[in-house]
Amino acid sequence: MLFSRIPLAGRVKTRLIPALGAERACRLHSAMTRHCLEQMVLAATSDVQLWLDGETAAASPFATPGVSEHRQCEGDLGQRMAQAFRDNFARGYGRVLISGSDCPGLGPEHYHRLLAGLEKHDAVLIPALDGGYVALGLRRYDSSLFTDMEWGGATVCEITLGRIAALGWSWHALEPLPDIDRPEDLVHLERFELDY
């Protein structure tokens, strides 16, 4: 699952607006979403889903052959991710992987390693350099991973791993990657040819 948002200037990538302006920040959001979706499709060994925010009835500009589109439920990021995981486990999937559209460094090799990790572990993730995570894979579900969390904070990954350990689950983490949320993160875009 790729989690993203409908691109509306002033409502996406708001922390980058001081550096880029609202329109350019919105174009960057769209470029990163397309790039991340391409990488996920290249890695796909199963269904690929794009989950967009449900705050608007606007049509999706990210339609991609072979990718099903879904709307996120209302609520904070944890509630929205929890619903998406529950939905897919209810459909009978045994391994479910989610990533956001803020990490252009996520490539097919990362997805392959995450899925391979889920053959041996209950949970796999890739930490973000800012303390969150850029991808999370599960083969079982527990609501504690998604509740009472300060999303966007510097301890999200640490708290998540603590809760996974408290559940008695096995887990594996790959090397951290940067996500692009703040002006100081823009330096990490230099190796990607994103048109924004």
N, C-alpha and C positions, 0 to 999 in steps of 0.2 A: 504494500500500500504506500502510495506517495501522498502525503498530506500537503495541501497548498491552499491558496485563497484566490478568489476571483480578483484580477488585477484592477483596482480602482485607485487612482492617484489620490494620495492623502490618507489612504486607509491601509496600505501595505508598505512594509519596510519603513515605518515611521521614524525609527531611530536613525535611518540613513538620510532622511530629508534635510537635516542641516548641512550635510556634505554634498548631496546630489540634487536637491530640490525634489518636489513631490512627483513630477512627471518622470524624471530620470530614475528615481528610486522605484517607481512603478514599472518602468521598462526593464530595470535590472531584475526585479521580482519575476516578471514574465520570462526573461531570458534564462534565469536560473531554473525556473519550473520546467521549461522545455528541455533544458540540458539534463536535469536530474531524471526526467521521465525517459529521455532517450537512453540514458545509462541503465535504468531499471529494465527497459524493454530489451536491451542488448543482453542483459544478464538473465532474463526470464527463463525459469524452468517450469513455471506454473502461471496462473492468472496474474495479471498486473491490473491494479485498481488505482484510480486517481480519486482522492477524496477532497472535495472543495468545501469551503465554508458555506454555511447556509444563510448568511446574512443578507443575501441579495438574490433576486430572481434572474439576474443577468445570465446570458448564455455563456457557456464555457468557451474560451478561446483556445483550449488545449486539446481538443478532440484528436485522438490518435488511434489509428487502426489497431484492433486487438486489445485496447485498453478500455475497461468499463469505468464509467464515471458514477460517483456516489456523492451524496451531500452529507456533510458532517452535521451532527445534531447540535442543538444549542448547548451552551455551557462553556466552562473553561477548557483549556487544552487537554487536561486529564480526563474530563468527562467525555470529550469528543473522541480521544484515542481509545478510551475504555469501550465506548459503544462500537467503534470500528472493530476492535479485537473480538468483542463478544459476538458481533454479527458474523464474522468469518469463522470463528470456532463453531458457532451454531450451524453454519453451512457444511460443516464436516471437515474443514481444513485441519491438518495435524500440525502444520508449521505456519506461523503468520509473522510477517516481517513488515515493519513500518519505518519509513524515513521521511524527513521533511525536505523542503525545496531550498534550504538555506546552505547546503553543503555541496558545491560543485565538484569537490574532490572525491566524492563517493563514486566509484566506478564499478564495472561488472565484477572485477576481482574481489572487491569488498563484499558484494552481495553473495558471490559464490562461497566465500569464506564464512559469512554469517549463516548461510543455509547449511553448510557442512557442519558448522558448530552446533546447529540445532539437531543434528543426528545424535550427538552425544550429550548435549546439555539442555536443561529446561529453558534457559534464557541466554541470549547473546546480545551484546551491544557494542557500539562504537562511541566512546566518550567524545564530547566536544571540548575544545581547548578552553572554553569559557566556563566549564563546570556542568554543562548539560550533557545531552547525548544527541547524536545525529541519526542514529538508527537503533532500533530495538526489535529483537526477534524473540518470540515465545512459542513454546509448544504446550503451554498450559496457561490458564488465566487466573488472576487474583486481583480483586479491586484495589487492594492496598497499594499496588504499584502506581495508581493513578489518582489517589485522593490526598487531600491535605498537603499539597505540594506548592511551593512558590515557583511556578513555571517561569523560566527565564532567569532564575537565580543561579548562583555559583555552586550550589550544593545538590542540584537535582540528580546528577549521576551518582554521587556518593550516597545520598538517601535511598535512591532506587536500588543500588547494590546491597545496602544494608537490609532493605525490606525483602529482597530476593533471598539473602542469606537467612533471614529470620523465618522464611517459609520452608527452609531446608532444601531449597532447589539448588541444583548445580548450575553454574554460569561460566561464561567465558567472555572476555572483553578483547577487542582488537585495539590497535594503536589509535590514540586520539587524532581527530581531524578538526580543522577550523570550520566554523560556520560563519556566514556573512550576515551579521546583525547590526554592527556599529561601524562608524566611520573608520576606526582603527583596523577593522577586519578587511577593508577593501584591498589592502596590500596582497591578500591571499588570492585575489582574482587575476593577478598578473599573468599566470600561466594558462589561463583559459581564454579562448576567443569568444567572448560573449558580447553580442551587439546590443548595447544599451545607451 
